[in-house]
Amino acid sequence: MAVTSLLSKIILFALTTYAENCFNSIIGFGDSLTDTGNGFHFVSAYNPPPYFTLSPYGDTFFDRPTGRLSDGRLIIDFIDYKRYLQTSLVLLGEIGGNDYNHAFLQGKTEAEVQPFVPKIVKTIGETINELINLGAVTLVVPGNFPIGCSATYLTHFASTNEEDYDSTTGCIKWLNRFAQYHNDLLQTELSRIRELHPETTIIYGDYYNAAMNMYRSPEIYGFTGGALKACCGGGGLYNFNFTVQCGHPSSVRCVDPSSYMNWDGMHFTEVAAKWIAKSVLTHVGTICDRPSSHAGVYDH
Ligand SMILES: *[C@@H]1O[C@H](CO)[C@@H](O)[C@H](O)[C@H]1NC(C)=O
């Protein structure tokens, strides 16, 4: 008994000392004792959903199930969570993108999807506030991509009316306008939050313009396969077919993905992702005062 208690004191002491003085981040591997929600995301499509995705899980701290197998936080959550957030660059997901994708690709019209935008932007704002309250000080909040340039959308909304297309890029204009509408509202929301939390740095991740630079001048980036056609897919003008998607036995893959911007119709190739990351990190770099803390993209 005494040994156990001594041991736990030593462990706690060690955690405090090291977590406060040495480490910028925690990388935890483990099972349900460590899982802060991955299981939830990977199994959430199951019907019926697993028991731990249901109330009363999470009731004590999160007020909702988060995939943690507890009423609240886990050991790893307490290992200096706040300091972890304070010394981290917090990158939000491209929240809302899939809400629009699912709606548009299931046949909703622009007029039907437009009212989603203020609600989605509000949710992003609430997420940022929640993260700031938990200790985050530097956040990158990405906007939407120019969805009118994606092979999936170009295929789904193919039009015989030339007016629908941007003559420089070949992208569908109204879809890009929609993405810009989302981005405009998002940037207004970010300005509002910056005023409420002057101690934080909130960077708008301008995925839209980073990608548009590539769509406008694909040759500069080495996209000899074109910027719009997918590298991997089921054929057709944009090498995208809903029935035969990348990974399907009869899908075809380009020889050199680095000469393509679009990987599978909806997502970027690695090289395109790297250019976008570089563009976004230019803004992050300017707020890093110590050279050692400069964020970088790994080259291989
Ligand atoms: C998509 O693939 C299916 C299955 O091979 C084919 O029947 C269909 O014609 C294709 N659609 C287009 C638009 O190419």
The ligand as an SDF file (V2000), in Angstrom:
LIG
                    3D

 14 14  0  0  0  0  0  0  0  0999 V2000
  -19.4390    5.9310  -64.6540 C   0  0  0  0  0  0  0  0  0  0  0  0
  -19.0670    4.5990  -64.5690 O   0  0  0  0  0  0  0  0  0  0  0  0
  -20.1350    3.6900  -64.8270 C   0  0  0  0  0  0  0  0  0  0  0  0
  -19.6240    2.2990  -64.5210 C   0  0  0  0  0  0  0  0  0  0  0  0
  -18.4770    1.9920  -65.2850 O   0  0  0  0  0  0  0  0  0  0  0  0
  -20.6040    3.8900  -66.2350 C   0  0  0  0  0  0  0  0  0  0  0  0
  -21.6970    3.0140  -66.5030 O   0  0  0  0  0  0  0  0  0  0  0  0
  -21.0590    5.3160  -66.4420 C   0  0  0  0  0  0  0  0  0  0  0  0
  -21.3860    5.5660  -67.7830 O   0  0  0  0  0  0  0  0  0  0  0  0
  -19.9450    6.2810  -66.0180 C   0  0  0  0  0  0  0  0  0  0  0  0
  -20.4660    7.6340  -66.0230 N   0  0  0  0  0  0  0  0  0  0  0  0
  -19.8730    8.6090  -66.7140 C   0  0  0  0  0  0  0  0  0  0  0  0
  -20.5330    9.9360  -66.6070 C   0  0  0  0  0  0  0  0  0  0  0  0
  -18.8770    8.4550  -67.3690 O   0  0  0  0  0  0  0  0  0  0  0  0
  1  2  1  0
  1 10  1  0
  2  3  1  0
  3  4  1  0
  3  6  1  0
  4  5  1  0
  6  7  1  0
  6  8  1  0
  8  9  1  0
  8 10  1  0
 10 11  1  0
 11 12  1  0
 12 13  1  0
 12 14  2  0
M  END
$$$$
